[in-house]
Amino acid sequence: MLRESIKMSWENIIQNKLRSFLTILGIIIGVTAIIALITVIEALIANVNEQFDSVGANTLVVSVQGTPLKQGLVDKELTEINQIDGVTGIAPTINATIDIHRNGTIYEDIIIDGKNETFFSRNSDLISIGRGLNVLDVENKNRVCVISAEFMNDAFMGENPVGQDIAIMGSLYRIVGVVDGGDESVMTLMSGNSSDIYIPYRNLMNLTGQNKIYSLEIYMSEESDDTTNISDAVEQYLDTIFNHKDNSYILIVMDSLLDMMKSVQGMLTTALTAIASIALLVGGIGIMNMMLVSVTERTVEIGLRKALGAEPRLIQVQFLTEAIMLSVLGGILGVVVGLTISFICGAVMDIAVPISWGAIALGVGFSAAVGIIFGFTPAKKASELNPIDALRSI
């Protein structure tokens, strides 16, 4: 019985190709929107979360604005922060944009970061060739540097840069390593810039004449579950040295930021799904309209079938099956189009876009539900049609 209903429904859909396509267009658009929006948003947030995760949990990020009386931090204060219970290390950051010379070629506006050994030991997975900066490099102000993979491709054209020299403001620096992917610290994420070269931070302070530090990462033990107390202690220390002035610094707790990102992801997914579902509802109305028209057009057929003994339940099942087939067909086409758009967006934004099976299940399930809900009324009307009234039109 069901097999026969499916066959007859499919034949009727095929006989009216254009009308069927226009009917399910709303379903296609709705499912496409759900798939594309959810998939792309999840990919974007996953990409951002991955970058934040690379900084690591149990990390505090401090950005100093300063006050009229105090403009930044000095090494003595960094040492005192490092001595706070629960803090396992700190990584100051100095930034500058400088022209670089190599073999007579000038590379303009190169972004240089001053870092210390703690940053590279904490983020050892960033090094793809050679090594990062170590404690001797920082303490002795060795003229060594680590470059990004992007700068290596621009300046060395496939050569191994480790052991070669570049000139930074007239001083030769020996390349000791290459960072694959650039600086993944939260400062880079906020600024939107990736660094090209990393040198000991004290070297960069001397080169640029800076004597204060305005950015640093504070690391806590990975086993620590007392993040709040440690961040409160750091905040209390900073309040003291900046005389409790408002807006003198910004303290970001990475754990809280990651939790906020996940919360935002959930809200975005819910909101976008609700918006996209409007198109599905419009599509459902279109299916109901088509099925009502189909009942009117097939009045004689329904009358004949009833006169030959077809039960109302069978008539209802056939029309309901046709409505469900239309909506599911629209859902499948919407999934195909939505995934295609998602992969195109991923390629344009250069991010990995995994298939979201949850979004696919939601889209197809929602479209099937729309077929059932909006197909029930026309199917019921067809099943209740009086065969005598139907046959009068012959």
C-alpha positions as a Markdown table, in Angstrom:
| # | Residue | x | y | z |
|---|---|---|---|---|
| 1 | Met | 0.0 | 0.0 | 0.0 |
| 2 | Leu | 2.7 | 2.5 | 1.0 |
| 3 | Arg | 4.8 | 1.4 | -1.9 |
| 4 | Glu | 1.9 | 2.1 | -4.3 |
| 5 | Ser | 1.3 | 5.5 | -2.7 |
| 6 | Ile | 4.9 | 6.5 | -3.1 |
| 7 | Lys | 4.9 | 5.4 | -6.7 |
| 8 | Met | 1.8 | 7.4 | -7.5 |
| 9 | Ser | 3.0 | 10.4 | -5.6 |
| 10 | Trp | 6.3 | 10.4 | -7.5 |
| 11 | Glu | 4.5 | 10.1 | -10.9 |
| 12 | Asn | 2.4 | 13.1 | -10.0 |
| 13 | Ile | 5.4 | 15.1 | -9.0 |
| 14 | Ile | 7.2 | 14.2 | -12.3 |
| 15 | Gln | 4.2 | 15.1 | -14.4 |
| 16 | Asn | 4.2 | 18.6 | -13.0 |
| 17 | Lys | 8.0 | 19.3 | -12.8 |
| 18 | Leu | 7.9 | 23.1 | -13.0 |
| 19 | Arg | 5.1 | 23.5 | -10.5 |
| 20 | Ser | 6.7 | 21.0 | -8.1 |
| 21 | Phe | 10.0 | 22.8 | -8.3 |
| 22 | Leu | 8.4 | 26.2 | -7.6 |
| 23 | Thr | 6.5 | 24.6 | -4.8 |
| 24 | Ile | 9.6 | 23.3 | -3.0 |
| 25 | Leu | 11.8 | 26.3 | -3.8 |
| 26 | Gly | 10.9 | 27.8 | -0.4 |
| 27 | Ile | 12.0 | 24.5 | 1.3 |
| 28 | Ile | 15.3 | 24.5 | -0.7 |
| 29 | Ile | 16.0 | 28.1 | 0.3 |
| 30 | Gly | 15.2 | 27.5 | 3.9 |
| 31 | Val | 17.3 | 24.3 | 4.2 |
| 32 | Thr | 20.2 | 25.9 | 2.2 |
| 33 | Ala | 20.1 | 28.8 | 4.7 |
| 34 | Ile | 20.2 | 26.5 | 7.7 |
| 35 | Ile | 23.0 | 24.3 | 6.4 |
| 36 | Ala | 25.1 | 27.2 | 5.1 |
| 37 | Leu | 24.7 | 29.5 | 8.0 |
| 38 | Ile | 25.2 | 26.9 | 10.7 |
| 39 | Thr | 28.1 | 25.2 | 9.0 |
| 40 | Val | 30.0 | 28.4 | 8.2 |
| 41 | Ile | 29.4 | 29.9 | 11.6 |
| 42 | Glu | 30.5 | 26.7 | 13.3 |
| 43 | Ala | 33.6 | 26.6 | 11.2 |
| 44 | Leu | 34.4 | 30.3 | 11.9 |
| 45 | Ile | 34.0 | 29.9 | 15.6 |
| 46 | Ala | 35.9 | 26.6 | 15.7 |
| 47 | Asn | 38.7 | 28.4 | 13.9 |
| 48 | Val | 38.7 | 31.3 | 16.4 |
| 49 | Asn | 38.5 | 28.8 | 19.3 |
| 50 | Glu | 41.4 | 26.9 | 17.9 |
| 51 | Gln | 43.5 | 30.1 | 17.8 |
| 52 | Phe | 42.5 | 31.0 | 21.3 |
| 53 | Asp | 43.2 | 27.4 | 22.5 |
| 54 | Ser | 46.7 | 27.8 | 21.0 |
| 55 | Val | 47.3 | 30.5 | 23.6 |
| 56 | Gly | 46.2 | 27.9 | 26.1 |
| 57 | Ala | 43.9 | 27.6 | 29.0 |
| 58 | Asn | 45.0 | 29.0 | 32.3 |
| 59 | Thr | 46.4 | 32.1 | 30.6 |
| 60 | Leu | 45.9 | 35.8 | 31.5 |
| 61 | Val | 46.5 | 38.5 | 29.0 |
| 62 | Val | 47.3 | 42.0 | 30.2 |
| 63 | Ser | 47.1 | 45.1 | 28.0 |
| 64 | Val | 48.4 | 48.3 | 29.7 |
| 65 | Gln | 47.0 | 51.7 | 28.9 |
| 66 | Gly | 48.7 | 53.4 | 31.8 |
| 67 | Thr | 48.0 | 56.6 | 33.7 |
| 68 | Pro | 49.5 | 60.1 | 33.5 |
| 69 | Leu | 51.9 | 59.1 | 36.3 |
| 70 | Lys | 52.8 | 55.6 | 35.1 |
| 71 | Gln | 52.9 | 54.6 | 31.5 |
| 72 | Gly | 53.7 | 50.9 | 31.5 |
| 73 | Leu | 55.5 | 48.0 | 33.3 |
| 74 | Val | 59.2 | 47.5 | 33.8 |
| 75 | Asp | 61.3 | 44.3 | 34.3 |
| 76 | Lys | 61.1 | 44.6 | 38.1 |
| 77 | Glu | 57.3 | 44.6 | 38.1 |
| 78 | Leu | 57.3 | 41.6 | 35.7 |
| 79 | Thr | 59.4 | 39.7 | 38.2 |
| 80 | Glu | 57.0 | 40.5 | 41.0 |
| 81 | Ile | 54.0 | 39.4 | 38.9 |
| 82 | Asn | 55.9 | 36.2 | 38.2 |
| 83 | Gln | 56.3 | 35.6 | 41.9 |
| 84 | Ile | 52.6 | 35.6 | 42.6 |
| 85 | Asp | 51.4 | 32.2 | 43.8 |
| 86 | Gly | 50.1 | 30.1 | 41.0 |
| 87 | Val | 51.9 | 32.0 | 38.2 |
| 88 | Thr | 54.3 | 29.8 | 36.3 |
| 89 | Gly | 55.7 | 32.3 | 33.8 |
| 90 | Ile | 55.2 | 35.5 | 31.9 |
| 91 | Ala | 55.7 | 36.5 | 28.3 |
| 92 | Pro | 56.0 | 40.3 | 27.6 |
| 93 | Thr | 55.4 | 41.5 | 24.0 |
| 94 | Ile | 57.0 | 44.5 | 22.3 |
| 95 | Asn | 55.9 | 45.5 | 18.8 |
| 96 | Ala | 57.5 | 47.5 | 16.1 |
| 97 | Thr | 57.3 | 47.9 | 12.3 |
| 98 | Ile | 60.8 | 48.1 | 10.7 |
| 99 | Asp | 62.4 | 47.8 | 7.3 |
| 100 | Ile | 64.6 | 44.7 | 6.9 |
| 101 | His | 67.6 | 44.3 | 4.7 |
| 102 | Arg | 68.9 | 41.0 | 3.2 |
| 103 | Asn | 71.5 | 40.7 | 0.4 |
| 104 | Gly | 70.8 | 44.2 | -0.8 |
| 105 | Thr | 67.0 | 43.8 | -0.8 |
| 106 | Ile | 64.8 | 45.9 | 1.4 |
| 107 | Tyr | 61.7 | 44.4 | 2.9 |
| 108 | Glu | 59.5 | 47.3 | 4.0 |
| 109 | Asp | 57.1 | 47.5 | 7.0 |
| 110 | Ile | 58.0 | 44.2 | 8.5 |
| 111 | Ile | 56.2 | 43.5 | 11.8 |
| 112 | Ile | 58.7 | 42.5 | 14.6 |
| 113 | Asp | 57.7 | 41.2 | 18.0 |
| 114 | Gly | 59.9 | 41.2 | 21.0 |
| 115 | Lys | 59.4 | 37.9 | 23.0 |
| 116 | Asn | 61.1 | 36.0 | 25.7 |
| 117 | Glu | 62.0 | 32.3 | 26.2 |
| 118 | Thr | 58.8 | 31.6 | 28.2 |
| 119 | Phe | 56.6 | 32.3 | 25.2 |
| 120 | Phe | 58.4 | 29.8 | 23.0 |
| 121 | Ser | 58.6 | 27.2 | 25.7 |
| 122 | Arg | 54.9 | 27.5 | 26.2 |
| 123 | Asn | 54.1 | 27.5 | 22.5 |
| 124 | Ser | 56.8 | 25.0 | 21.3 |
| 125 | Asp | 54.4 | 23.6 | 18.7 |
| 126 | Leu | 54.6 | 26.8 | 16.7 |
| 127 | Ile | 58.2 | 26.1 | 15.7 |
| 128 | Ser | 58.4 | 24.2 | 12.4 |
| 129 | Ile | 62.2 | 24.6 | 11.7 |
| 130 | Gly | 65.1 | 25.1 | 14.1 |
| 131 | Arg | 64.3 | 26.4 | 17.6 |
| 132 | Gly | 62.7 | 29.3 | 19.4 |
| 133 | Leu | 64.4 | 31.9 | 21.6 |
| 134 | Asn | 65.9 | 30.5 | 24.8 |
| 135 | Val | 66.8 | 32.1 | 28.2 |
| 136 | Leu | 70.5 | 32.8 | 27.1 |
| 137 | Asp | 69.2 | 34.7 | 24.0 |
| 138 | Val | 67.1 | 36.9 | 26.2 |
| 139 | Glu | 69.5 | 37.4 | 29.1 |
| 140 | Asn | 72.5 | 38.0 | 26.9 |
| 141 | Lys | 70.6 | 40.0 | 24.3 |
| 142 | Asn | 71.9 | 37.7 | 21.6 |
| 143 | Arg | 71.3 | 38.9 | 18.0 |
| 144 | Val | 69.2 | 35.9 | 17.0 |
| 145 | Cys | 65.7 | 35.8 | 15.6 |
| 146 | Val | 62.8 | 33.6 | 14.6 |
| 147 | Ile | 60.9 | 34.3 | 11.4 |
| 148 | Ser | 57.5 | 33.4 | 10.2 |
| 149 | Ala | 56.8 | 30.9 | 7.4 |
| 150 | Glu | 55.3 | 33.7 | 5.3 |
| 151 | Phe | 58.4 | 35.9 | 5.6 |
| 152 | Met | 60.6 | 32.8 | 4.8 |
| 153 | Asn | 58.7 | 32.3 | 1.6 |
| 154 | Asp | 59.0 | 35.9 | 0.6 |
| 155 | Ala | 62.7 | 36.4 | 1.5 |
| 156 | Phe | 64.3 | 33.0 | 1.0 |
| 157 | Met | 62.3 | 31.5 | -1.8 |
| 158 | Gly | 62.5 | 27.9 | -0.8 |
| 159 | Glu | 65.9 | 28.1 | 0.9 |
| 160 | Asn | 66.5 | 26.9 | 4.5 |
| 161 | Pro | 66.8 | 30.2 | 6.4 |
| 162 | Val | 68.2 | 28.8 | 9.6 |
| 163 | Gly | 71.8 | 30.0 | 10.0 |
| 164 | Gln | 71.4 | 32.9 | 7.6 |
| 165 | Asp | 71.5 | 36.6 | 8.6 |
| 166 | Ile | 69.2 | 39.5 | 8.1 |
| 167 | Ala | 69.9 | 43.2 | 9.0 |
| 168 | Ile | 67.5 | 44.9 | 11.5 |
| 169 | Met | 68.3 | 48.6 | 11.9 |
| 170 | Gly | 71.9 | 48.1 | 11.0 |
| 171 | Ser | 72.5 | 45.0 | 13.2 |
| 172 | Leu | 72.9 | 41.5 | 11.8 |
| 173 | Tyr | 70.6 | 38.9 | 13.4 |
| 174 | Arg | 71.1 | 35.2 | 12.9 |
| 175 | Ile | 68.0 | 33.2 | 12.1 |
| 176 | Val | 67.6 | 30.2 | 14.5 |
| 177 | Gly | 64.0 | 29.1 | 13.7 |
| 178 | Val | 60.8 | 29.4 | 11.7 |
| 179 | Val | 57.3 | 29.8 | 13.2 |
| 180 | Asp | 54.7 | 28.0 | 11.1 |
| 181 | Gly | 51.5 | 30.0 | 11.1 |
| 182 | Gly | 52.7 | 33.2 | 12.8 |
| 183 | Asp | 52.0 | 34.4 | 16.3 |
| 184 | Glu | 48.9 | 32.9 | 17.6 |
| 185 | Ser | 48.8 | 34.9 | 20.7 |
| 186 | Val | 45.6 | 36.8 | 21.7 |
| 187 | Met | 47.3 | 40.1 | 20.9 |
| 188 | Thr | 47.6 | 39.1 | 17.3 |
| 189 | Leu | 44.0 | 37.9 | 17.2 |
| 190 | Met | 42.8 | 41.3 | 18.5 |
| 191 | Ser | 45.0 | 43.4 | 16.2 |
| 192 | Gly | 44.4 | 41.3 | 13.1 |
| 193 | Asn | 48.2 | 41.3 | 12.3 |
| 194 | Ser | 50.6 | 38.4 | 12.2 |
| 195 | Ser | 54.2 | 39.0 | 13.1 |
| 196 | Asp | 57.0 | 38.4 | 10.6 |
| 197 | Ile | 60.1 | 38.3 | 12.9 |
| 198 | Tyr | 60.7 | 37.6 | 16.6 |
| 199 | Ile | 63.7 | 38.8 | 18.5 |
| 200 | Pro | 64.5 | 39.0 | 22.3 |
| 201 | Tyr | 62.2 | 41.6 | 23.7 |
| 202 | Arg | 65.0 | 43.6 | 25.4 |
| 203 | Asn | 66.8 | 43.8 | 22.0 |
| 204 | Leu | 63.7 | 45.4 | 20.4 |
| 205 | Met | 63.3 | 47.8 | 23.4 |
| 206 | Asn | 66.9 | 49.0 | 22.8 |
| 207 | Leu | 66.4 | 49.2 | 19.0 |
| 208 | Thr | 63.2 | 51.3 | 19.3 |
| 209 | Gly | 64.1 | 53.2 | 22.4 |
| 210 | Gln | 61.2 | 51.8 | 24.4 |
| 211 | Asn | 61.6 | 51.4 | 28.2 |
| 212 | Lys | 58.1 | 50.2 | 29.1 |
| 213 | Ile | 56.1 | 47.0 | 28.5 |
| 214 | Tyr | 52.5 | 47.4 | 27.6 |
| 215 | Ser | 51.5 | 43.8 | 26.7 |
| 216 | Leu | 52.1 | 40.5 | 28.4 |
| 217 | Glu | 50.8 | 37.0 | 28.8 |
| 218 | Ile | 50.7 | 35.4 | 32.3 |
| 219 | Tyr | 50.8 | 31.7 | 32.4 |
| 220 | Met | 49.4 | 29.5 | 35.2 |
| 221 | Ser | 49.9 | 25.8 | 35.8 |
| 222 | Glu | 47.9 | 23.7 | 33.4 |
| 223 | Glu | 46.7 | 21.6 | 36.4 |
| 224 | Ser | 45.6 | 24.8 | 38.2 |
| 225 | Asp | 41.9 | 25.0 | 39.1 |
| 226 | Asp | 42.3 | 28.2 | 41.0 |
| 227 | Thr | 42.2 | 30.6 | 38.0 |
| 228 | Thr | 39.9 | 33.1 | 39.6 |
| 229 | Asn | 42.1 | 33.6 | 42.7 |
| 230 | Ile | 45.2 | 34.0 | 40.7 |
| 231 | Ser | 43.6 | 36.5 | 38.3 |
| 232 | Asp | 42.3 | 38.4 | 41.4 |
| 233 | Ala | 45.8 | 38.5 | 42.8 |
| 234 | Val | 47.3 | 39.8 | 39.5 |
| 235 | Glu | 44.5 | 42.4 | 39.3 |
| 236 | Gln | 45.1 | 43.5 | 42.9 |
| 237 | Tyr | 48.8 | 43.9 | 42.1 |
| 238 | Leu | 48.1 | 45.9 | 39.0 |
| 239 | Asp | 45.6 | 48.1 | 40.8 |
| 240 | Thr | 48.3 | 48.9 | 43.4 |
| 241 | Ile | 51.0 | 49.9 | 41.0 |
| 242 | Phe | 48.5 | 52.0 | 38.9 |
| 243 | Asn | 47.1 | 53.6 | 42.0 |
| 244 | His | 43.6 | 52.0 | 41.4 |
| 245 | Lys | 43.0 | 54.3 | 38.4 |
| 246 | Asp | 40.1 | 53.2 | 36.1 |
| 247 | Asn | 41.0 | 52.0 | 32.6 |
| 248 | Ser | 44.7 | 51.8 | 33.3 |
| 249 | Tyr | 44.9 | 48.2 | 32.1 |
| 250 | Ile | 42.8 | 45.4 | 30.6 |
| 251 | Leu | 43.0 | 41.9 | 32.1 |
| 252 | Ile | 41.6 | 39.1 | 30.0 |
| 253 | Val | 41.1 | 35.6 | 31.5 |
| 254 | Met | 41.4 | 33.2 | 28.6 |
| 255 | Asp | 39.2 | 30.6 | 30.3 |
| 256 | Ser | 36.3 | 33.1 | 30.6 |
| 257 | Leu | 36.9 | 34.2 | 27.0 |
| 258 | Leu | 36.6 | 30.7 | 25.7 |
| 259 | Asp | 33.4 | 30.1 | 27.7 |
| 260 | Met | 32.0 | 33.3 | 26.3 |
| 261 | Met | 32.9 | 32.2 | 22.7 |
| 262 | Lys | 31.1 | 28.9 | 23.2 |
| 263 | Ser | 28.0 | 30.8 | 24.6 |
| 264 | Val | 28.1 | 33.2 | 21.6 |
| 265 | Gln | 28.3 | 30.2 | 19.3 |
| 266 | Gly | 25.2 | 28.7 | 20.8 |
| 267 | Met | 23.2 | 31.9 | 20.6 |
| 268 | Leu | 24.3 | 32.6 | 17.0 |
| 269 | Thr | 23.3 | 29.1 | 16.0 |
| 270 | Thr | 19.9 | 29.3 | 17.6 |
| 271 | Ala | 19.2 | 32.8 | 16.2 |
| 272 | Leu | 20.3 | 31.9 | 12.6 |
| 273 | Thr | 18.3 | 28.7 | 12.7 |
| 274 | Ala | 15.2 | 30.6 | 13.8 |
| 275 | Ile | 15.7 | 33.1 | 11.0 |
| 276 | Ala | 16.3 | 30.4 | 8.3 |
| 277 | Ser | 13.2 | 28.5 | 9.6 |
| 278 | Ile | 11.0 | 31.3 | 8.4 |
| 279 | Ala | 11.8 | 30.3 | 4.8 |
| 280 | Leu | 10.9 | 26.7 | 5.6 |
| 281 | Leu | 7.5 | 27.9 | 6.9 |
| 282 | Val | 7.0 | 29.8 | 3.7 |
| 283 | Gly | 7.9 | 26.7 | 1.8 |
| 284 | Gly | 5.4 | 24.7 | 3.9 |
| 285 | Ile | 2.6 | 27.1 | 3.0 |
| 286 | Gly | 3.6 | 26.7 | -0.7 |
| 287 | Ile | 3.3 | 22.9 | -0.3 |
| 288 | Met | -0.1 | 23.2 | 1.3 |
| 289 | Asn | -1.3 | 25.6 | -1.5 |
| 290 | Met | -0.1 | 23.2 | -4.2 |
| 291 | Met | -1.7 | 20.1 | -2.5 |
| 292 | Leu | -5.0 | 22.0 | -2.1 |
| 293 | Val | -4.9 | 22.8 | -5.8 |
| 294 | Ser | -4.0 | 19.2 | -6.6 |
| 295 | Val | -7.0 | 18.0 | -4.6 |
| 296 | Thr | -9.2 | 20.3 | -6.6 |
| 297 | Glu | -7.7 | 19.2 | -10.0 |
| 298 | Arg | -7.9 | 15.5 | -9.1 |
| 299 | Thr | -11.5 | 15.5 | -7.8 |
| 300 | Val | -12.6 | 13.1 | -10.4 |
| 301 | Glu | -9.7 | 10.7 | -9.7 |
| 302 | Ile | -10.5 | 10.8 | -6.0 |
| 303 | Gly | -14.2 | 10.2 | -6.7 |
| 304 | Leu | -13.5 | 7.2 | -8.9 |
| 305 | Arg | -11.1 | 5.6 | -6.4 |
| 306 | Lys | -13.7 | 6.0 | -3.7 |
| 307 | Ala | -16.4 | 4.6 | -5.8 |
| 308 | Leu | -14.2 | 1.6 | -6.5 |
| 309 | Gly | -13.8 | 1.0 | -2.8 |
| 310 | Ala | -10.7 | 3.0 | -1.8 |
| 311 | Glu | -10.8 | 3.8 | 1.9 |
| 312 | Pro | -10.5 | 7.4 | 3.0 |
| 313 | Arg | -7.4 | 6.4 | 4.9 |
| 314 | Leu | -5.7 | 5.3 | 1.7 |
| 315 | Ile | -6.6 | 8.6 | 0.0 |
| 316 | Gln | -5.2 | 10.5 | 2.9 |
| 317 | Val | -2.0 | 8.5 | 3.0 |
| 318 | Gln | -1.4 | 9.1 | -0.7 |
| 319 | Phe | -1.7 | 12.9 | -0.5 |
| 320 | Leu | 0.2 | 13.1 | 2.7 |
| 321 | Thr | 3.0 | 10.9 | 1.1 |
| 322 | Glu | 3.1 | 13.3 | -1.8 |
| 323 | Ala | 3.5 | 16.3 | 0.5 |
| 324 | Ile | 6.2 | 14.6 | 2.5 |
| 325 | Met | 8.1 | 13.6 | -0.7 |
| 326 | Leu | 8.0 | 17.2 | -2.0 |
| 327 | Ser | 9.3 | 18.6 | 1.3 |
| 328 | Val | 12.0 | 15.9 | 1.7 |
| 329 | Leu | 13.1 | 16.4 | -1.9 |
| 330 | Gly | 13.4 | 20.1 | -1.2 |
| 331 | Gly | 15.4 | 19.3 | 1.9 |
| 332 | Ile | 17.8 | 17.1 | 0.1 |
| 333 | Leu | 18.4 | 19.7 | -2.7 |
| 334 | Gly | 18.8 | 22.3 | 0.1 |
| 335 | Val | 21.4 | 20.2 | 1.8 |
| 336 | Val | 23.4 | 19.8 | -1.5 |
| 337 | Val | 23.2 | 23.6 | -2.3 |
| 338 | Gly | 23.9 | 24.5 | 1.3 |
| 339 | Leu | 27.0 | 22.3 | 1.6 |
| 340 | Thr | 28.2 | 23.7 | -1.8 |
| 341 | Ile | 27.9 | 27.3 | -0.6 |
| 342 | Ser | 29.6 | 26.4 | 2.7 |
| 343 | Phe | 32.6 | 24.9 | 1.0 |
| 344 | Ile | 32.9 | 27.9 | -1.3 |
| 345 | Cys | 32.8 | 30.2 | 1.7 |
| 346 | Gly | 35.4 | 28.1 | 3.4 |
| 347 | Ala | 37.7 | 28.3 | 0.4 |
| 348 | Val | 37.2 | 32.1 | 0.1 |
| 349 | Met | 37.9 | 32.6 | 3.8 |
| 350 | Asp | 40.7 | 30.0 | 3.9 |
| 351 | Ile | 39.2 | 28.0 | 6.7 |
| 352 | Ala | 38.4 | 24.3 | 7.1 |
| 353 | Val | 34.6 | 23.7 | 6.8 |
| 354 | Pro | 33.7 | 20.3 | 8.2 |
| 355 | Ile | 30.3 | 18.7 | 7.4 |
| 356 | Ser | 27.9 | 19.5 | 10.1 |
| 357 | Trp | 25.7 | 16.4 | 10.4 |
| 358 | Gly | 23.7 | 18.1 | 13.1 |
| 359 | Ala | 22.8 | 20.9 | 10.6 |
| 360 | Ile | 21.9 | 18.3 | 7.9 |
| 361 | Ala | 19.7 | 16.4 | 10.3 |
| 362 | Leu | 18.0 | 19.6 | 11.4 |
| 363 | Gly | 17.4 | 20.7 | 7.9 |
| 364 | Val | 16.1 | 17.5 | 6.5 |
| 365 | Gly | 14.1 | 16.7 | 9.7 |
| 366 | Phe | 12.6 | 20.2 | 9.7 |
| 367 | Ser | 11.6 | 19.9 | 6.0 |
| 368 | Ala | 10.0 | 16.5 | 6.6 |
| 369 | Ala | 8.1 | 17.9 | 9.5 |
| 370 | Val | 6.9 | 20.8 | 7.3 |
| 371 | Gly | 5.6 | 18.2 | 4.8 |
| 372 | Ile | 3.6 | 16.4 | 7.4 |
| 373 | Ile | 2.2 | 19.5 | 9.1 |
| 374 | Phe | 1.3 | 21.4 | 5.9 |
| 375 | Gly | 0.3 | 18.3 | 4.0 |
| 376 | Phe | -2.1 | 17.0 | 6.6 |
| 377 | Thr | -5.0 | 19.5 | 5.8 |
| 378 | Pro | -5.0 | 18.9 | 2.0 |
| 379 | Ala | -4.8 | 15.1 | 2.6 |
| 380 | Lys | -7.6 | 15.2 | 5.1 |
| 381 | Lys | -9.7 | 17.2 | 2.6 |
| 382 | Ala | -9.1 | 14.7 | -0.1 |
| 383 | Ser | -10.0 | 11.8 | 2.1 |
| 384 | Glu | -13.3 | 13.4 | 3.2 |
| 385 | Leu | -14.4 | 14.3 | -0.4 |
| 386 | Asn | -17.8 | 12.9 | -1.2 |
| 387 | Pro | -17.5 | 10.5 | -4.2 |
| 388 | Ile | -21.0 | 11.4 | -5.5 |
| 389 | Asp | -20.1 | 15.1 | -5.6 |
| 390 | Ala | -16.7 | 14.3 | -7.2 |
| 391 | Leu | -18.3 | 12.2 | -10.0 |
| 392 | Arg | -20.8 | 15.0 | -10.8 |
| 393 | Ser | -18.0 | 16.9 | -12.6 |
| 394 | Ile | -17.5 | 14.1 | -15.1 |
